[in-house]
Amino acid sequence: MKTCRYHLLALLMVLLLSACGSREQATLGHFTRALYTPTYATGFSILGPSDTTQIREGESVLIRIPAPWQGERAEEQQLFIVRGEAAIPQGYRGPVLRDAARRIVCMSSSHVAMLDRLGAVERVVGVSGIDFIANPSIREHRDRIADVGYDGNIDYERLIAQRPDLVLLYGITGASAMEHRLRELGIPYLYIGEYMEEDPLGKSEWLVVIAELLGCRERGEELFREIPERYKKLKALAAEARTPRPKVMINTPYADSWFMASATSYVARLIGDAGGEYLYRRNTANHSLPIDIEEAARLTAEADIWLNVGEVQSLQELRERFPKFADVACVQRGEVYNFDKRRHAGGGNDYWESGVMNPDLVLRDLIAIFHPELLPEHEFEYYRKLK
């Protein structure tokens, strides 16, 4: 009897080992199943294993950022999120986040806004330029939130002391200067490229990526679904306007050049969706291009409305700083607006922070500027009329 039991136990062990040995070893190639497919954003994908019955990773996730910064040399970035007792895919050498991120360093204020929308702003333990952040919770808890400095001048001792699970980066025309050091320190990071999105709704859709990092993707999807619903209703309202579409000029000179956004850019789309006509259609690139002051003067002379005038606080200051534009019709009529209503004493502008998560509120402001008859009781959120 003992001999039979011994043989039976040995047989079971062999079968178990055979089953384990036949299990396919996971590689990145297994992560092809889309867990979330963006509707408006173009800069990310969230992938799970193609066969969860055979691969031990289960609901582990691969986040891919194909073009994390501008330019032809943009290099795809990845973050692998290990859930439970899962293993890292064979051959993967990128940053790894284990389970949910609970201590996060944000290198852009827009990251803070996304975390705030998810009810997780308390997970922020470090920021870049705390004086420029508008979020009241961050400003009220400066004692526990470290200002780690700026991309080229980071206080790594302060950053390490915060014991972050994850650092949220951004790149403009190349990789962040922090990337190499973070790899050395073993601190996971991910590029959040919402600023690269041209669609206003594409920017806010990055909320789903942040939710995945927190382990609550479904909640992120639920919150995001509400934004396009509100935005599209307002866009439809603007399309019903019976008044002409006003011609719109943007920006002011910077370093002897006047930068104009692409005709397919975020700001141009907002202007179009609000029932306006963006004047500079020649730029079809994926970034702003400079024009000379003479061309800017010609365009401004054609404009019915002038938006986004930088640091200018009043019509008088506008006339004094740019006397060449003092007599154009839109200035004479006072049709000049800036997006700095929610600018605070530290110099930060909430338009670039919470505005990313509220494209519908930004659109509503612009509709009230272009077609005030459609929203007669409107109170501005981000814009104000210069006096």
Contacts in CASP RR format, 6 or more apart in sequence:
PFRMAT RR
TARGET T0000
AUTHOR 0000-0000-0000
METHOD contacts of the structure
MODEL  1
MKTCRYHLLALLMVLLLSACGSREQATLGHFTRALYTPTYATGFSILGPS
DTTQIREGESVLIRIPAPWQGERAEEQQLFIVRGEAAIPQGYRGPVLRDA
ARRIVCMSSSHVAMLDRLGAVERVVGVSGIDFIANPSIREHRDRIADVGY
DGNIDYERLIAQRPDLVLLYGITGASAMEHRLRELGIPYLYIGEYMEEDP
LGKSEWLVVIAELLGCRERGEELFREIPERYKKLKALAAEARTPRPKVMI
NTPYADSWFMASATSYVARLIGDAGGEYLYRRNTANHSLPIDIEEAARLT
AEADIWLNVGEVQSLQELRERFPKFADVACVQRGEVYNFDKRRHAGGGND
YWESGVMNPDLVLRDLIAIFHPELLPEHEFEYYRKLK
23 54 0 8 1.000
23 56 0 8 1.000
24 30 0 8 1.000
24 51 0 8 1.000
24 54 0 8 1.000
24 55 0 8 1.000
25 90 0 8 1.000
26 49 0 8 1.000
26 55 0 8 1.000
26 56 0 8 1.000
26 57 0 8 1.000
26 87 0 8 1.000
26 89 0 8 1.000
26 90 0 8 1.000
27 89 0 8 1.000
27 90 0 8 1.000
27 91 0 8 1.000
28 62 0 8 1.000
28 89 0 8 1.000
28 91 0 8 1.000
28 92 0 8 1.000
29 50 0 8 1.000
29 89 0 8 1.000
30 49 0 8 1.000
30 50 0 8 1.000
30 51 0 8 1.000
30 55 0 8 1.000
30 57 0 8 1.000
30 89 0 8 1.000
31 47 0 8 1.000
31 48 0 8 1.000
31 49 0 8 1.000
31 50 0 8 1.000
31 61 0 8 1.000
31 62 0 8 1.000
31 89 0 8 1.000
32 47 0 8 1.000
32 48 0 8 1.000
32 50 0 8 1.000
33 47 0 8 1.000
33 48 0 8 1.000
33 49 0 8 1.000
33 50 0 8 1.000
34 45 0 8 1.000
34 46 0 8 1.000
34 47 0 8 1.000
34 48 0 8 1.000
35 46 0 8 1.000
35 47 0 8 1.000
35 48 0 8 1.000
35 61 0 8 1.000
35 212 0 8 1.000
35 217 0 8 1.000
36 46 0 8 1.000
36 208 0 8 1.000
36 212 0 8 1.000
36 217 0 8 1.000
36 221 0 8 1.000
37 45 0 8 1.000
38 44 0 8 1.000
38 45 0 8 1.000
38 202 0 8 1.000
38 205 0 8 1.000
38 208 0 8 1.000
39 201 0 8 1.000
39 205 0 8 1.000
39 228 0 8 1.000
40 197 0 8 1.000
40 199 0 8 1.000
40 201 0 8 1.000
40 202 0 8 1.000
40 205 0 8 1.000
40 228 0 8 1.000
41 194 0 8 1.000
41 197 0 8 1.000
41 199 0 8 1.000
41 202 0 8 1.000
41 203 0 8 1.000
41 205 0 8 1.000
41 206 0 8 1.000
42 197 0 8 1.000
42 202 0 8 1.000
43 65 0 8 1.000
43 66 0 8 1.000
43 67 0 8 1.000
43 193 0 8 1.000
43 196 0 8 1.000
43 197 0 8 1.000
44 63 0 8 1.000
44 64 0 8 1.000
44 65 0 8 1.000
44 66 0 8 1.000
44 193 0 8 1.000
44 206 0 8 1.000
44 209 0 8 1.000
45 63 0 8 1.000
45 64 0 8 1.000
45 66 0 8 1.000
46 61 0 8 1.000
46 62 0 8 1.000
46 63 0 8 1.000
46 208 0 8 1.000
46 209 0 8 1.000
46 212 0 8 1.000
46 217 0 8 1.000
47 61 0 8 1.000
47 62 0 8 1.000
47 63 0 8 1.000
47 64 0 8 1.000
48 57 0 8 1.000
48 59 0 8 1.000
48 60 0 8 1.000
48 61 0 8 1.000
48 62 0 8 1.000
49 55 0 8 1.000
49 57 0 8 1.000
49 58 0 8 1.000
49 60 0 8 1.000
52 58 0 8 1.000
52 59 0 8 1.000
56 86 0 8 1.000
56 87 0 8 1.000
57 82 0 8 1.000
57 83 0 8 1.000
57 86 0 8 1.000
57 87 0 8 1.000
57 89 0 8 1.000
58 83 0 8 1.000
58 86 0 8 1.000
59 83 0 8 1.000
60 80 0 8 1.000
60 81 0 8 1.000
60 82 0 8 1.000
60 83 0 8 1.000
60 84 0 8 1.000
60 86 0 8 1.000
61 80 0 8 1.000
61 81 0 8 1.000
61 83 0 8 1.000
61 212 0 8 1.000
62 78 0 8 1.000
62 79 0 8 1.000
62 80 0 8 1.000
62 81 0 8 1.000
62 89 0 8 1.000
63 78 0 8 1.000
63 79 0 8 1.000
63 80 0 8 1.000
63 81 0 8 1.000
63 190 0 8 1.000
63 209 0 8 1.000
63 212 0 8 1.000
63 213 0 8 1.000
64 76 0 8 1.000
64 77 0 8 1.000
64 78 0 8 1.000
65 76 0 8 1.000
65 77 0 8 1.000
65 78 0 8 1.000
65 190 0 8 1.000
65 191 0 8 1.000
65 193 0 8 1.000
66 74 0 8 1.000
66 76 0 8 1.000
67 74 0 8 1.000
67 76 0 8 1.000
67 196 0 8 1.000
68 74 0 8 1.000
68 75 0 8 1.000
68 76 0 8 1.000
68 77 0 8 1.000
68 170 0 8 1.000
68 171 0 8 1.000
68 175 0 8 1.000
68 191 0 8 1.000
68 193 0 8 1.000
68 196 0 8 1.000
69 170 0 8 1.000
69 171 0 8 1.000
69 172 0 8 1.000
69 173 0 8 1.000
69 174 0 8 1.000
69 175 0 8 1.000
69 191 0 8 1.000
69 196 0 8 1.000
70 172 0 8 1.000
70 173 0 8 1.000
70 174 0 8 1.000
70 196 0 8 1.000
70 286 0 8 1.000
70 287 0 8 1.000
71 173 0 8 1.000
71 174 0 8 1.000
73 174 0 8 1.000
74 174 0 8 1.000
75 175 0 8 1.000
77 190 0 8 1.000
77 191 0 8 1.000
78 92 0 8 1.000
78 94 0 8 1.000
78 95 0 8 1.000
79 94 0 8 1.000
79 95 0 8 1.000
79 96 0 8 1.000
79 97 0 8 1.000
79 188 0 8 1.000
79 189 0 8 1.000
79 190 0 8 1.000
80 88 0 8 1.000
80 89 0 8 1.000
80 92 0 8 1.000
80 94 0 8 1.000
80 95 0 8 1.000
80 96 0 8 1.000
80 97 0 8 1.000
81 96 0 8 1.000
81 97 0 8 1.000
81 98 0 8 1.000
81 99 0 8 1.000
81 212 0 8 1.000
81 213 0 8 1.000
82 88 0 8 1.000
82 96 0 8 1.000
82 97 0 8 1.000
82 98 0 8 1.000
82 99 0 8 1.000
83 99 0 8 1.000
84 99 0 8 1.000
88 96 0 8 1.000
95 182 0 8 1.000
95 183 0 8 1.000
95 186 0 8 1.000
95 188 0 8 1.000
95 189 0 8 1.000
95 190 0 8 1.000
96 188 0 8 1.000
97 165 0 8 1.000
97 166 0 8 1.000
97 188 0 8 1.000
97 190 0 8 1.000
97 213 0 8 1.000
98 165 0 8 1.000
99 215 0 8 1.000
100 213 0 8 1.000
100 214 0 8 1.000
100 215 0 8 1.000
100 216 0 8 1.000
101 123 0 8 1.000
101 165 0 8 1.000
101 166 0 8 1.000
101 188 0 8 1.000
101 213 0 8 1.000
101 214 0 8 1.000
102 123 0 8 1.000
102 165 0 8 1.000
103 123 0 8 1.000
103 125 0 8 1.000
103 162 0 8 1.000
103 163 0 8 1.000
103 164 0 8 1.000
103 165 0 8 1.000
103 166 0 8 1.000
104 111 0 8 1.000
104 115 0 8 1.000
104 123 0 8 1.000
104 124 0 8 1.000
104 125 0 8 1.000
104 126 0 8 1.000
104 164 0 8 1.000
104 165 0 8 1.000
104 166 0 8 1.000
104 167 0 8 1.000
104 168 0 8 1.000
104 213 0 8 1.000
105 124 0 8 1.000
105 125 0 8 1.000
105 126 0 8 1.000
105 127 0 8 1.000
105 146 0 8 1.000
105 148 0 8 1.000
105 159 0 8 1.000
105 162 0 8 1.000
105 164 0 8 1.000
105 166 0 8 1.000
105 167 0 8 1.000
105 168 0 8 1.000
106 112 0 8 1.000
106 115 0 8 1.000
106 124 0 8 1.000
106 126 0 8 1.000
106 127 0 8 1.000
106 128 0 8 1.000
106 168 0 8 1.000
107 127 0 8 1.000
107 128 0 8 1.000
107 151 0 8 1.000
107 167 0 8 1.000
107 168 0 8 1.000
107 169 0 8 1.000
107 170 0 8 1.000
107 176 0 8 1.000
107 178 0 8 1.000
108 128 0 8 1.000
108 168 0 8 1.000
108 170 0 8 1.000
108 192 0 8 1.000
108 195 0 8 1.000
109 127 0 8 1.000
109 132 0 8 1.000
109 133 0 8 1.000
109 134 0 8 1.000
109 135 0 8 1.000
109 348 0 8 1.000
109 352 0 8 1.000
109 353 0 8 1.000
110 192 0 8 1.000
110 194 0 8 1.000
110 195 0 8 1.000
110 352 0 8 1.000
110 353 0 8 1.000
110 356 0 8 1.000
110 357 0 8 1.000
111 168 0 8 1.000
111 192 0 8 1.000
111 210 0 8 1.000
112 121 0 8 1.000
112 124 0 8 1.000
112 127 0 8 1.000
112 133 0 8 1.000
112 135 0 8 1.000
112 138 0 8 1.000
112 353 0 8 1.000
113 135 0 8 1.000
113 353 0 8 1.000
113 354 0 8 1.000
113 355 0 8 1.000
113 356 0 8 1.000
113 357 0 8 1.000
114 192 0 8 1.000
114 206 0 8 1.000
114 207 0 8 1.000
114 210 0 8 1.000
114 356 0 8 1.000
114 357 0 8 1.000
115 121 0 8 1.000
115 123 0 8 1.000
115 124 0 8 1.000
115 210 0 8 1.000
115 214 0 8 1.000
116 135 0 8 1.000
116 137 0 8 1.000
116 354 0 8 1.000
116 357 0 8 1.000
117 207 0 8 1.000
117 223 0 8 1.000
117 357 0 8 1.000
118 207 0 8 1.000
118 210 0 8 1.000
118 211 0 8 1.000
118 214 0 8 1.000
118 216 0 8 1.000
118 219 0 8 1.000
118 220 0 8 1.000
118 223 0 8 1.000
120 214 0 8 1.000
121 135 0 8 1.000
121 137 0 8 1.000
121 138 0 8 1.000
122 137 0 8 1.000
123 214 0 8 1.000
124 138 0 8 1.000
124 145 0 8 1.000
125 144 0 8 1.000
125 145 0 8 1.000
125 146 0 8 1.000
125 162 0 8 1.000
125 163 0 8 1.000
125 164 0 8 1.000
126 145 0 8 1.000
126 146 0 8 1.000
126 147 0 8 1.000
126 148 0 8 1.000
126 159 0 8 1.000
126 162 0 8 1.000
126 164 0 8 1.000
127 133 0 8 1.000
127 138 0 8 1.000
127 145 0 8 1.000
127 146 0 8 1.000
127 147 0 8 1.000
127 148 0 8 1.000
128 147 0 8 1.000
128 148 0 8 1.000
128 149 0 8 1.000
128 150 0 8 1.000
128 151 0 8 1.000
129 147 0 8 1.000
129 149 0 8 1.000
129 150 0 8 1.000
130 138 0 8 1.000
130 139 0 8 1.000
130 142 0 8 1.000
130 145 0 8 1.000
130 147 0 8 1.000
131 147 0 8 1.000
131 346 0 8 1.000
131 347 0 8 1.000
131 348 0 8 1.000
132 346 0 8 1.000
132 347 0 8 1.000
132 348 0 8 1.000
133 139 0 8 1.000
133 348 0 8 1.000
133 353 0 8 1.000
134 342 0 8 1.000
134 344 0 8 1.000
134 348 0 8 1.000
134 349 0 8 1.000
134 350 0 8 1.000
134 353 0 8 1.000
134 354 0 8 1.000
135 353 0 8 1.000
135 354 0 8 1.000
138 145 0 8 1.000
146 155 0 8 1.000
146 158 0 8 1.000
146 159 0 8 1.000
146 161 0 8 1.000
146 162 0 8 1.000
147 158 0 8 1.000
148 154 0 8 1.000
148 155 0 8 1.000
148 156 0 8 1.000
148 158 0 8 1.000
148 159 0 8 1.000
148 162 0 8 1.000
149 155 0 8 1.000
151 176 0 8 1.000
151 177 0 8 1.000
151 178 0 8 1.000
152 177 0 8 1.000
152 178 0 8 1.000
154 177 0 8 1.000
154 178 0 8 1.000
154 181 0 8 1.000
156 181 0 8 1.000
156 185 0 8 1.000
159 167 0 8 1.000
159 187 0 8 1.000
160 185 0 8 1.000
160 187 0 8 1.000
164 187 0 8 1.000
165 188 0 8 1.000
166 187 0 8 1.000
166 188 0 8 1.000
166 189 0 8 1.000
166 190 0 8 1.000
166 213 0 8 1.000
167 178 0 8 1.000
167 182 0 8 1.000
167 187 0 8 1.000
167 188 0 8 1.000
167 189 0 8 1.000
167 190 0 8 1.000
168 189 0 8 1.000
168 190 0 8 1.000
168 192 0 8 1.000
169 176 0 8 1.000
169 178 0 8 1.000
169 179 0 8 1.000
169 189 0 8 1.000
169 190 0 8 1.000
169 191 0 8 1.000
169 192 0 8 1.000
170 176 0 8 1.000
170 191 0 8 1.000
170 192 0 8 1.000
170 193 0 8 1.000
170 195 0 8 1.000
171 191 0 8 1.000
171 193 0 8 1.000
176 191 0 8 1.000
178 189 0 8 1.000
179 189 0 8 1.000
182 188 0 8 1.000
182 189 0 8 1.000
190 209 0 8 1.000
190 213 0 8 1.000
192 206 0 8 1.000
192 209 0 8 1.000
192 210 0 8 1.000
193 206 0 8 1.000
194 202 0 8 1.000
194 203 0 8 1.000
194 204 0 8 1.000
194 206 0 8 1.000
194 356 0 8 1.000
195 203 0 8 1.000
197 203 0 8 1.000
197 205 0 8 1.000
197 206 0 8 1.000
197 266 0 8 1.000
198 262 0 8 1.000
198 264 0 8 1.000
198 265 0 8 1.000
198 266 0 8 1.000
198 269 0 8 1.000
198 286 0 8 1.000
199 266 0 8 1.000
199 269 0 8 1.000
200 231 0 8 1.000
200 266 0 8 1.000
200 269 0 8 1.000
200 270 0 8 1.000
200 273 0 8 1.000
200 359 0 8 1.000
200 362 0 8 1.000
200 363 0 8 1.000
201 227 0 8 1.000
201 228 0 8 1.000
201 231 0 8 1.000
201 359 0 8 1.000
203 266 0 8 1.000
203 356 0 8 1.000
203 359 0 8 1.000
204 224 0 8 1.000
204 227 0 8 1.000
204 356 0 8 1.000
204 357 0 8 1.000
204 358 0 8 1.000
204 359 0 8 1.000
205 224 0 8 1.000
207 220 0 8 1.000
207 223 0 8 1.000
207 224 0 8 1.000
207 357 0 8 1.000
208 217 0 8 1.000
208 220 0 8 1.000
208 221 0 8 1.000
208 224 0 8 1.000
210 220 0 8 1.000
211 217 0 8 1.000
211 218 0 8 1.000
211 219 0 8 1.000
211 220 0 8 1.000
211 221 0 8 1.000
211 223 0 8 1.000
227 357 0 8 1.000
227 358 0 8 1.000
227 359 0 8 1.000
227 360 0 8 1.000
230 360 0 8 1.000
231 273 0 8 1.000
231 359 0 8 1.000
231 360 0 8 1.000
231 363 0 8 1.000
234 273 0 8 1.000
234 360 0 8 1.000
234 363 0 8 1.000
234 364 0 8 1.000
234 367 0 8 1.000
235 273 0 8 1.000
235 274 0 8 1.000
235 363 0 8 1.000
237 367 0 8 1.000
237 374 0 8 1.000
238 273 0 8 1.000
238 274 0 8 1.000
238 275 0 8 1.000
238 363 0 8 1.000
238 367 0 8 1.000
238 370 0 8 1.000
238 371 0 8 1.000
238 374 0 8 1.000
239 275 0 8 1.000
240 374 0 8 1.000
241 275 0 8 1.000
241 370 0 8 1.000
241 371 0 8 1.000
241 373 0 8 1.000
241 374 0 8 1.000
243 371 0 8 1.000
243 373 0 8 1.000
245 272 0 8 1.000
245 275 0 8 1.000
245 276 0 8 1.000
245 277 0 8 1.000
245 370 0 8 1.000
246 275 0 8 1.000
246 276 0 8 1.000
246 277 0 8 1.000
246 304 0 8 1.000
246 305 0 8 1.000
246 370 0 8 1.000
247 276 0 8 1.000
247 277 0 8 1.000
247 279 0 8 1.000
247 302 0 8 1.000
247 303 0 8 1.000
247 304 0 8 1.000
247 305 0 8 1.000
248 271 0 8 1.000
248 276 0 8 1.000
248 277 0 8 1.000
248 278 0 8 1.000
248 279 0 8 1.000
248 303 0 8 1.000
248 304 0 8 1.000
248 305 0 8 1.000
248 306 0 8 1.000
248 307 0 8 1.000
248 370 0 8 1.000
249 279 0 8 1.000
249 299 0 8 1.000
249 300 0 8 1.000
249 302 0 8 1.000
249 303 0 8 1.000
249 305 0 8 1.000
249 306 0 8 1.000
249 307 0 8 1.000
249 330 0 8 1.000
250 260 0 8 1.000
250 261 0 8 1.000
250 267 0 8 1.000
250 271 0 8 1.000
250 278 0 8 1.000
250 306 0 8 1.000
250 307 0 8 1.000
250 308 0 8 1.000
251 258 0 8 1.000
251 259 0 8 1.000
251 260 0 8 1.000
251 261 0 8 1.000
251 308 0 8 1.000
251 309 0 8 1.000
251 310 0 8 1.000
252 258 0 8 1.000
252 309 0 8 1.000
252 310 0 8 1.000
252 312 0 8 1.000
252 321 0 8 1.000
252 322 0 8 1.000
253 293 0 8 1.000
253 296 0 8 1.000
253 322 0 8 1.000
256 293 0 8 1.000
257 290 0 8 1.000
257 291 0 8 1.000
257 292 0 8 1.000
258 290 0 8 1.000
258 291 0 8 1.000
258 292 0 8 1.000
258 293 0 8 1.000
258 295 0 8 1.000
258 296 0 8 1.000
259 288 0 8 1.000
259 289 0 8 1.000
259 290 0 8 1.000
259 291 0 8 1.000
260 280 0 8 1.000
260 283 0 8 1.000
260 288 0 8 1.000
260 289 0 8 1.000
260 290 0 8 1.000
260 291 0 8 1.000
261 267 0 8 1.000
261 268 0 8 1.000
261 278 0 8 1.000
261 280 0 8 1.000
261 283 0 8 1.000
261 288 0 8 1.000
262 268 0 8 1.000
262 283 0 8 1.000
262 284 0 8 1.000
262 285 0 8 1.000
262 286 0 8 1.000
262 287 0 8 1.000
262 288 0 8 1.000
262 289 0 8 1.000
263 278 0 8 1.000
263 280 0 8 1.000
263 281 0 8 1.000
263 282 0 8 1.000
263 283 0 8 1.000
263 284 0 8 1.000
264 284 0 8 1.000
264 286 0 8 1.000
265 288 0 8 1.000
267 278 0 8 1.000
267 308 0 8 1.000
268 278 0 8 1.000
270 359 0 8 1.000
270 362 0 8 1.000
270 363 0 8 1.000
270 366 0 8 1.000
271 277 0 8 1.000
271 278 0 8 1.000
271 307 0 8 1.000
271 366 0 8 1.000
272 278 0 8 1.000
273 363 0 8 1.000
273 366 0 8 1.000
274 363 0 8 1.000
274 366 0 8 1.000
274 367 0 8 1.000
274 369 0 8 1.000
274 370 0 8 1.000
274 371 0 8 1.000
275 366 0 8 1.000
275 367 0 8 1.000
275 370 0 8 1.000
275 371 0 8 1.000
276 366 0 8 1.000
276 370 0 8 1.000
279 299 0 8 1.000
279 302 0 8 1.000
279 303 0 8 1.000
280 291 0 8 1.000
280 299 0 8 1.000
283 289 0 8 1.000
291 299 0 8 1.000
293 324 0 8 1.000
297 324 0 8 1.000
297 325 0 8 1.000
297 328 0 8 1.000
300 306 0 8 1.000
300 325 0 8 1.000
300 328 0 8 1.000
300 330 0 8 1.000
301 328 0 8 1.000
301 329 0 8 1.000
303 328 0 8 1.000
303 329 0 8 1.000
303 330 0 8 1.000
304 329 0 8 1.000
304 330 0 8 1.000
304 335 0 8 1.000
305 330 0 8 1.000
305 335 0 8 1.000
305 336 0 8 1.000
305 337 0 8 1.000
305 369 0 8 1.000
305 370 0 8 1.000
306 328 0 8 1.000
306 330 0 8 1.000
306 331 0 8 1.000
306 335 0 8 1.000
306 336 0 8 1.000
306 337 0 8 1.000
307 336 0 8 1.000
307 337 0 8 1.000
307 338 0 8 1.000
307 339 0 8 1.000
307 369 0 8 1.000
307 383 0 8 1.000
308 337 0 8 1.000
308 338 0 8 1.000
308 339 0 8 1.000
309 318 0 8 1.000
309 336 0 8 1.000
309 337 0 8 1.000
309 338 0 8 1.000
309 386 0 8 1.000
310 338 0 8 1.000
310 340 0 8 1.000
312 318 0 8 1.000
312 321 0 8 1.000
312 338 0 8 1.000
312 386 0 8 1.000
313 338 0 8 1.000
313 386 0 8 1.000
314 386 0 8 1.000
314 387 0 8 1.000
315 331 0 8 1.000
315 334 0 8 1.000
315 336 0 8 1.000
315 386 0 8 1.000
315 387 0 8 1.000
318 325 0 8 1.000
318 326 0 8 1.000
318 331 0 8 1.000
318 336 0 8 1.000
318 386 0 8 1.000
319 325 0 8 1.000
319 326 0 8 1.000
319 331 0 8 1.000
325 331 0 8 1.000
330 336 0 8 1.000
334 385 0 8 1.000
334 386 0 8 1.000
336 385 0 8 1.000
336 386 0 8 1.000
337 369 0 8 1.000
337 383 0 8 1.000
337 384 0 8 1.000
337 385 0 8 1.000
337 386 0 8 1.000
338 383 0 8 1.000
338 384 0 8 1.000
338 386 0 8 1.000
339 349 0 8 1.000
339 351 0 8 1.000
339 362 0 8 1.000
339 382 0 8 1.000
339 383 0 8 1.000
340 349 0 8 1.000
340 351 0 8 1.000
340 384 0 8 1.000
341 380 0 8 1.000
341 381 0 8 1.000
341 382 0 8 1.000
341 383 0 8 1.000
341 384 0 8 1.000
342 349 0 8 1.000
342 350 0 8 1.000
342 351 0 8 1.000
342 354 0 8 1.000
342 381 0 8 1.000
342 382 0 8 1.000
343 349 0 8 1.000
343 350 0 8 1.000
343 351 0 8 1.000
344 350 0 8 1.000
350 382 0 8 1.000
351 362 0 8 1.000
351 382 0 8 1.000
355 361 0 8 1.000
355 362 0 8 1.000
355 382 0 8 1.000
358 381 0 8 1.000
361 381 0 8 1.000
361 382 0 8 1.000
362 381 0 8 1.000
362 382 0 8 1.000
364 375 0 8 1.000
364 378 0 8 1.000
364 381 0 8 1.000
365 378 0 8 1.000
365 380 0 8 1.000
365 381 0 8 1.000
365 382 0 8 1.000
365 383 0 8 1.000
366 383 0 8 1.000
367 374 0 8 1.000
367 375 0 8 1.000
367 378 0 8 1.000
368 374 0 8 1.000
368 375 0 8 1.000
368 378 0 8 1.000
368 380 0 8 1.000
369 383 0 8 1.000
369 385 0 8 1.000
372 378 0 8 1.000
END
